[in-house]
Amino acid sequence: MSFLSVGGATTALGQAQVNPTQQGQGSNASPGVGSGYFNSVNQSPWFSNAAIRRQLELNDEQYNQLNKAYTQSWSRYNQGITGLDKSLAEQERMQRQRGFADSFNKEFGSAIDETFTDKAARQRYNQMDWQYRGYGAFNDPTIQQKLNLTAEQRQKFSNYQDDWGQQLSTWQTEFPNDRDGVSSRFRDGRLEWQKRIDSTLTPDQRTMWRDMSGKPFDFPVDVYFQGNARSNSSFKPGAK
């Protein structure tokens, strides 16, 4: 669970983010974000936050390698998103977005394999990526296969993802002027998020999911709402 900044902000690489509202591709100021917030891919990678880099124990070489690959993959993803026909129905547009996001994940995945040669480090990256993606993680073919999700479960997670996306889109707009309030509502939403996941999975699936997703990480709220303009104010030395 994919998060996000106001259009026009720039990454550390100095690349301007496309505002899909200006492009006619949605109502939110993040690439590809429509009512399915987690169908999108943020221009600024989630692992760029200082606390997350520390958790993943990324050195500068690894980070730069990942960041370069991420930027290249995102560029191709964004070309697909901005090239969508403006007249597409909402459902069709969301399906196309999911397709572009899946292609992004597949392409970027090869760079992750090259960067993390240590098995334990690679596993932790996967765990945090799935945690970050939230409901969207259950659209991952690897997750679907290992958990043996039914068609009904997949549909439920897709619906949850879209509902969550609408809420996040609202919070994204409110966050700059109400950081504390949005942060509180977001944390409450995350608690509800976990309840929905637990209620949708069977007991055996829940056990498998917790093993797969690993030790929970408390993602800084601004990772989701500030994207390219992220503040590392929540990062404290020694934080895990």
N, C-alpha and C positions, 0 to 999 in steps of 0.2 A: 502497500500500500503503500500514479503515479502523480509531488506536490508542488509552492509555486509562486511566481512573482508577478508583479504588475508588468504588463507588456511595455517594452521599451527599455527595461533595465538591462544591464550588461553583466556578463559573466566575468570571471577573472581573466578570461582570454580576450575580453573586450568585444565580444560579439553581441550585437543587438538581438533581443528576443522578438520574435514575431508576435504581434497582437492579433489573435484570430478574430476579435471583434471587428477590427479594421479590414480583415480579410473576408469577413462574412462567414466564418466557419464556426461561430458559436458566440455565446454571450459572456464568456469569461476571459480574463486577461492572462491566459497561459496557453502554451502551444497545444492545440488539439483538445482543450478541455471543454466538454459540453456537459450534459447532465451526467455523463459517466466520468467523473473526475479521475478515477483510477485507470481509465482507459488511456490517459494521456501520459506523455513522457516529458518530464521537466528538462529544460535546457541545461540547468545547473544540476550536476549529479548529487544524489543524496549523500554520497560518501565524502563530499567536500567539506562538510561540517567538521570542525576541529575535534569535538568530542567523539564523533564517529570514526574519524581517522585514527584517533588514539585507541579506540576499542578494537579496530581492525589491525592495529599496529602497522599501518602503511608508512613505509619510508618515502622519501621524496621521489626516488626513481620509480617506485611502484605507482605512486599517486599520479605522477606525470604521464606514465604509460597508460594508465586507466583513463585519465582525463582526456588525453588525446584521442583514444579509441572511442570514448563516449561521445565526444564532440563530433567526430566523423559520422558515427551511427545516427546521432540525433539530427544532423544536417539532412541525411537521407530521409529520416522519418518525417522531418518538418516539411520537406518538399512534397511528400505524399499528402500530408495533412492540408497544406495550403493549396494543393492542386485539386482538392475535392470539389465536385460540382455543388455550387451554392443551392441548387434546387432540390438536393437530395432530401428525402424524408428523414426525420429524426432517427428512426430505428436503423435505417440503412446507413446513415452517417456514422452512428455509433458502432455498427458492425465493421465498417471500413476502418474506423479508428482503432478498434481492437486488432484488426489485421495488421495495421502498420506498427502497433505497439508490440505485437508478437514477433514481427520481423526484426524490430529493433532489438528485442531481448535475445533473439537467436544470434544475430550478428555480433552484438556486444559480448555475448557469452564466450565467444572464442577468445576475445582479448582477456577476459577474466581468467580463462584457463592458462593463458600464457603468463599472466602476472603472478598468479598464486601457484607456485610450484610446491609449496608445503600443503599437504592434505588437510591438516587441521585448520590452517588459515583459510583455505578455500571453503571448507565446511562452514566456518564462522561467517564468512561473507555471504554464503547462501542463506544461512539462518537469518541474518539481519536483513537481507534483501527481501525475503519472504515476509518477515515481520513488518517491514516498512510498507510493503505493497498491500497489506491487509487483505480485504476480500479479493482483491485482484490476484493474490497468490494462487487462489483456487482456480484461476483460469490457466495456470501453468500446466502444460501436459505432464510434466514430471510429477507434480502434486496430484493431479487427477488420477494418474495411473497408480502411483504408490498407495494412495488412499482408496483406490477403487470407487471413486465417486459415482453415484448413480446420475442419470439424466435429470432427475428431480432435484438432487442436491446441487448440481451444476447450475440449474436454472435459478435456484434460490440464491446462490452466491452472486449470480449475475444481477439479480434484482436488488440484493443488498448493496452491491457495488454502485449501482446507479442511484439508489436512494442516498447513500453516503456521499456520493459525488455532488448531488444537489445541495446537501447540507454544507459540504466543504466549500462549494462555490460561494455560498452566502457568507461563510466565515472569512473566506479569503478577502472579500470586499470590506468586511468590518474590522479585520485585524489591525490595520495601521492606526485606527482611532480608538480601538478598544482591546489592546493586547491582553490585559488581565481577564476581561470578561470572555473573550474568545478562547483563551487558553483554558479557562475553567470549563467552558462548554465542550471544548474539544476533548478534554480528559474524560468528562462524563460520557461523551460519545464513544470513546475508546473502550470504556467499561461495557457499554451496551454492545459494542462490536464483538467483544470477547464472548459475551453471553449468546449472541446470535450464532457465532461459530460453534460454540459448544452444543447448542441446541440442535444444530443442523447435522453435526457429525454423530456417528454412533460411538458408544464407549470405546470400542477398539480403535476407531479412527481418531478419536480425541487423543488417545495415548500415543498413537503413531505420529500425529501432528505435533504434539509437544516435544517428542523426541527429535523430529525433523527440524522444527523451528528453533530449538535450543533455548538457552537461558534468555528470558525476556530482557530487552533493552529499552530503556525509557528515552525514546527519541525526543530531542528538543522540539518544542512546538513550532519554532520558527523554521525548521527544516521543511515543514509542510506549507507554511504560509508566506514565507519571504523569499524562498527560492534563490534567485540570483542576487538578492540583496540581503542574504542571510547575515544575521548577527551571531557572533559566537559568545555573546554575553552569558549564555547558560553554561558555557564550558568552564570547568574549574580544574586546576591541576590535580591530577590523581583520580579524576572522575572516571568511572567505568560504566 
